[in-house]
Amino acid sequence: MVCKDSSVRKGLDLYKRRKLRCCLPAEAAPAVWALKLQGGLMNQPEKQSYWQLQDLVTIGIFAAVTKVSSLLVALIGGGMNPLTLVLKNLLFTSLAIVLLYKVRKFGTLTLFIAVCSLISLLLLGGNIFLLPAMLFAGLVAEGVILLVGGYRKSVALIVGIGLYDLLYKCSSLGLSWLYTREQQGLMVMVAVIVAIGYIGSLLGLFTGFFFVKELRHACIIRD
């Protein structure tokens, strides 16, 4: 009995639709189809781009803060000395870890490095020959992050940043060797400077993780 009633209802609905379609004038057909098309488009979900405006603004702010803080450390510390080398690398690594916790996307580290390098080239007179090595180290580090566990794993982020610092320092040593291979004493001095800077990078891994914990308590970083 229920099946019979349902079939009767379906038949009546179909009859009403056909009757309404026949009663409509020919001029109203485009408007009806336009309303159907508009309704279908409105029901479709909006496609979001990979990089949101908030992500790009965050990366730019972190890059600017990194360079400004490094410049302030160099000015307050009186130039290049072991203390300023440690502090500059510590700040860079710490801010990079906080950024990756804030923007957990592939390409964040590489884009951050590119913006920092651009600021250094335009304002601070950075070495353009180190840019390819920095970008390569950033891409390798992000690939390792994906292999270790992805951007949702804290260990993967710390390992990726540590690997980037190591690769970048080794590449800078290799470039320095090309410039100073005929002066071994100068090469030893450069190696000592790079080693002191890497100590600051290792310390920055711990301070960056500490900053992330405090920012989580302040609800600035949310998982």
C-alpha positions in Angstrom: 0.0 0.0 0.0 2.9 2.4 0.8 4.7 1.6 -2.4 1.5 2.3 -4.3 1.0 5.7 -2.6 4.6 6.7 -3.3 4.3 5.8 -7.0 1.1 7.8 -7.2 2.8 10.8 -5.6 5.8 10.6 -8.0 3.4 10.5 -10.9 1.5 13.6 -9.7 4.8 15.5 -9.2 6.0 14.6 -12.7 2.7 15.7 -14.2 2.8 19.0 -12.4 6.3 19.7 -13.5 5.4 19.0 -17.2 2.3 21.1 -17.0 4.2 24.0 -15.4 6.9 23.7 -18.1 4.3 23.8 -20.9 2.5 26.8 -19.4 5.7 28.9 -19.2 6.2 31.2 -22.1 9.2 30.8 -24.4 10.7 34.1 -23.2 10.9 32.8 -19.6 13.0 29.8 -20.5 16.4 31.6 -20.5 15.6 33.1 -17.1 14.7 29.7 -15.7 17.9 28.2 -16.9 19.8 31.2 -15.6 18.3 30.7 -12.1 19.2 27.0 -12.2 22.8 27.8 -13.3 23.1 30.4 -10.6 21.8 28.1 -7.9 24.3 25.4 -9.0 27.2 27.8 -8.9 26.2 29.1 -5.5 26.1 25.5 -4.1 29.6 24.7 -5.4 32.3 25.0 -2.7 34.9 27.8 -3.2 38.4 26.7 -4.2 41.0 28.0 -1.8 44.5 28.7 -3.1 47.5 27.0 -1.6 49.0 30.2 -0.2 46.6 32.3 1.8 47.2 36.0 2.3 47.7 35.5 6.0 50.4 33.0 5.4 52.3 35.3 3.0 52.0 38.2 5.4 53.3 36.1 8.3 56.3 34.9 6.3 57.1 38.5 5.3 56.8 39.7 8.9 59.1 37.0 10.3 61.7 37.6 7.6 61.7 41.4 8.4 61.9 40.7 12.1 64.8 38.3 11.6 66.9 40.8 9.6 66.1 43.7 11.8 67.0 41.7 14.9 70.2 40.5 13.3 71.2 44.1 12.4 70.4 45.3 15.9 72.5 42.5 17.5 75.5 43.4 15.2 75.2 47.1 16.0 74.8 46.6 19.8 77.5 43.9 19.9 80.0 46.1 18.1 80.4 44.2 14.9 81.4 40.6 14.2 82.5 38.8 17.4 81.8 35.3 18.8 78.9 36.6 20.9 77.1 38.4 18.1 77.6 35.4 15.8 76.0 33.1 18.3 73.1 35.5 19.0 72.4 36.1 15.3 72.2 32.4 14.4 70.2 31.7 17.6 67.6 34.3 16.6 67.4 33.1 13.0 66.9 29.4 14.0 64.4 30.3 16.8 62.3 32.5 14.5 62.4 29.9 11.7 61.0 27.2 14.1 58.3 29.5 15.3 57.4 30.3 11.7 57.1 26.6 10.7 54.9 26.0 13.7 52.7 28.9 12.6 52.6 28.1 8.9 52.7 24.4 8.5 53.0 24.1 4.7 55.6 22.8 2.3 57.6 25.7 0.9 57.3 27.9 4.0 61.0 27.6 4.9 62.2 28.1 1.3 60.0 31.2 0.9 61.2 32.5 4.2 64.8 32.0 3.1 64.2 33.7 -0.2 62.6 36.8 1.4 65.5 37.0 4.0 68.0 36.8 1.2 66.2 39.4 -0.9 66.3 41.8 2.1 70.0 41.1 2.7 70.8 41.8 -1.0 68.8 45.0 -1.2 69.5 46.5 2.2 72.5 44.8 3.8 74.7 43.9 0.8 74.5 40.2 1.2 76.4 37.7 -1.0 74.4 36.7 -4.0 76.5 33.5 -4.5 75.1 32.0 -1.3 71.5 32.3 -2.5 71.4 29.1 -4.5 73.0 27.1 -1.7 70.5 28.5 0.8 67.5 27.7 -1.4 68.9 24.2 -2.1 69.4 23.6 1.6 65.9 24.8 2.3 64.3 22.5 -0.3 66.3 19.5 1.1 65.3 20.3 4.6 61.6 20.5 3.7 61.9 17.2 1.9 63.3 15.6 5.0 60.5 17.1 7.0 58.0 15.4 4.8 59.9 12.1 5.0 60.3 12.2 8.8 56.6 12.8 9.5 55.3 15.9 7.9 54.7 19.4 9.2 52.4 18.2 12.0 55.3 16.5 13.8 57.4 18.7 16.1 60.4 16.4 15.8 60.2 16.7 12.0 60.3 20.5 12.1 63.2 20.6 14.5 65.2 18.0 12.4 64.5 20.0 9.2 65.7 23.3 10.6 68.8 21.7 12.1 69.5 20.0 8.8 69.1 23.3 6.9 71.6 25.0 9.2 74.1 22.3 8.7 73.8 22.2 4.9 74.0 26.0 4.7 77.0 26.2 6.9 78.8 23.4 4.9 78.0 25.2 1.6 79.3 28.5 3.0 82.5 26.7 3.9 82.8 25.3 0.4 82.3 28.7 -1.1 84.8 30.2 1.3 87.3 27.5 0.3 87.0 28.6 -3.4 87.9 32.2 -2.4 90.6 31.4 0.1 92.1 28.1 -1.1 95.5 29.7 -1.6 95.5 31.1 1.9 95.1 28.3 4.4 95.3 30.5 7.5 92.4 32.6 6.3 90.4 29.4 5.6 91.0 28.2 9.2 89.6 31.6 10.4 86.5 31.2 8.3 86.0 27.7 9.5 86.1 28.9 13.2 83.6 31.7 12.4 81.2 29.2 10.8 81.6 26.7 13.7 80.8 29.4 16.2 77.7 30.4 14.2 76.6 26.8 14.1 76.7 26.7 17.9 74.2 29.5 17.9 72.0 27.5 15.5 72.1 24.5 17.7 71.1 26.6 20.7 68.4 28.1 18.6 66.7 24.7 18.2 66.1 24.6 22.0 65.1 28.3 22.4 62.8 28.1 19.4 61.0 25.1 20.9 60.8 27.0 24.2 59.3 30.0 22.4 56.7 27.7 20.7 55.6 26.3 24.1 55.1 29.8 25.5 53.2 31.0 22.4 51.0 28.0 22.8 50.1 28.9 26.3 49.3 32.4 25.0 47.1 30.9 22.3 49.1 32.6 19.6 50.1 29.2 18.1 47.3 26.7 17.9 47.5 23.1 16.6 
